[in-house]
Amino acid sequence: MTENVVTGITFGGPGPTDTIYREIGRFIFQFSQLEYTLRHHVAEMARIGDEYFDIVTSGLDFAKLCSALLALSAKEKGGKPDPALKNLIAECHDVNAVRIRVVHGLWVVGSGHDRAIHTSRNSMKSEVHFDRPGDLDAQADRCARLRFEIEKAIYAIPIFERP
């Protein structure tokens, strides 16, 4: 329980040290690192200098960064995206679907059965997600692995001389 010092109202629910809060935070952190990795490599492959990095890449959402990275790899590989990178980007789209459920879902916590309830915009049906301890930790680990694998795939493409 926490108390708002301005109003004196006590808010119920779990505290900030509960496992689900840690898992949500860890996933969001790792996802942001993955997104930055994509931004970095889009800028690097497009030869966008540091002075223009934020201006150009901040307008690209996660899905557009994925598309841009594939398009840039295709340009360097004679018109076809690098197969390893293509598979990794498909997995990035999957992890973005997880992010959407995390940030747009209704979180129900403190009842002994923590979970997110997300309603799909396509089917208009609600589903329960992340109802087992460790579900989001596994997704955070997935983001970290994807970062490593994307780096490895990109640096295996003989695209240009790196500084």
N, C-alpha and C positions, 0 to 999 in steps of 0.2 A: 504494500500500500504506500502510496506517495501522497503528499499534501501539497496543494498549490499554495505558495506563500502569499500570493496576492489575495485570493478569495477565501482561503482557509478550507476549501472543499477537498475532501479526501477521495482520491480515485482508487477504485478497486482493481483487481487483476494482478497478474504476475509481475514480479519485479524485474529489473533490467539484467539480473544475473541468471535468469532462467535459461535453460538449454535452447529453447526454440529461438529466443532473441539472439543468442550467440550464433546459431546456425544461419539465421536469416542474414545477420550482419556479415558473416564469413562468406556466404554465397555472393552477396552484393559486392563485397570487396573484390573477390576473385573475378566476378563478371566484369567489373570496371577495369581490372587489369587486362583482361582478355580484349575488351573493347579498345583500350589504349594501344595494345599490341597491333590490332588491326589498323588503327589510325596511323600509327608509326610506319607500318609497312606500306600502306597506301601512299603516304607522303614520300617515303623513300623510293618506291618504285616509280612514282610519277615525277620524281625529282623536284619535289616542292621543298624549298628552303625553310629553315627554321622561322624566318621572319614572316612566312605566309602559312605556317603549319596550322595554327588555330583558326585563322580566317577561312581557309579552304576546308579543313577536315571537320570543323565543328558543325557544319551544316549537314553532315552525313549521319544518318541514324545507323544503328547496328546492321540492319539488313543491307543498306546501301554500301556500307563499308565492306561487307562480305562480297557483294556484287562487284564493287570496284576492284577489290583485290583479285578476284577471278579474272576480270577483264584485263587487268594489267598483266597478270601472268600469261594470259592468252596472247597478248600483244608481243610479249617477249619470247613465247614458245611457238611462234609461227601460226597463230590463229586458234589454237586449242589450249584451254586452261590446263595447267599442270594437274595430272590425275591425282597425285597425292594431296595437293592443295584443295582440289575439288571435293574430295571425300571429307577433309577436315572442315571445309566451309559448310558442307551439309550438316555436319555435327554441330557447328556453331549455330546454325539455324535452329537445331533441336534445343540447344541450351538457351537460346533466346526465347523459345516457347516456355521454358521453365521460368525465365525471368518475368515474363508476362504474367504467369500464374502467381508468382511471388508478389509482384507489386500491384497487381490488379485484383487479386483474390481477396475474399473476406477471411481474415484470420480469426479463428476461434481458439483461444488459449485459456489455460487455467482450469479447464474442466476435467483434467486427467486424460484428455484425448485431443492434444493440440493438432491443428490441421488448417489447411487453406481450402476454401470452397470457391471455385472459379467457374464462371459461366462463360462458355465459348460464344464469341460473337458470330460464329458461323452456324453452329447447331442450336444455339440458345438453350443449351442444356448445362446444368451445373454438375460438376464432378468434384470429388474430394481429392486433395493432393497433399503430399508431405505429411502423412499421418503416422509415419513410423520414425522413431528417433534415428537420426543419421541420414535421412533422405536428402536433406539439403547439404550436409557435409559431403556426401557422395557427388553431388552436383558441383560443389565448390572445388573438389578434387578434379573433377572433369574439366572445369575451366582452366585450372592450373596445368593440367596435362595438355590441353589444346594449345595453350600459349607456347609450351615447349615444342610441341609437334609442328605448329605453324612456323615457328622460328627455324626449326630444322628443315622443313620443306622449302621455305623461301630461300634460305642460304644454300640449298642444294641446286637451285635454279641458276644457271650461269647467265644472269641477265645483264649485269653491267659491273663495272669496277666500282667497288664500294670505297668510300673515303677511308 
